[in-house]
Amino acid sequence: MVIKVIGTGCEKCARLYQNVQQAVTELGVDAEIRKVEDLVEMVQLGVMSAPSLMIDGKLAVSGRVPSVKALTEILEAQGRR
């Protein structure tokens, strides 16, 4: 699973990254977590609001910071697909 935390490095972006790391650890899933802070790459991905979360190339969260619990539910749902 490839997870991209997309944002410009703001406080909310950093919090989303930390929450994603914690959710992945709690679930014990094999995931590569990447930060995407480059504006050109963000536009290429089609993301216009930050922070956003992309899982395996699909936008899962946009413009908000879900809790760790919400992220575990999102990740579990993605893993079942």
Secondary structure, DSSP 8 states (H G I E B T S, - for coil): -EEEEESSS-HHHHHHHHHHHHHHHHHT---EEEEE--HHHHHHHT--SSSEEEETTEEEEESS---HHHHHHHHHHHHH-
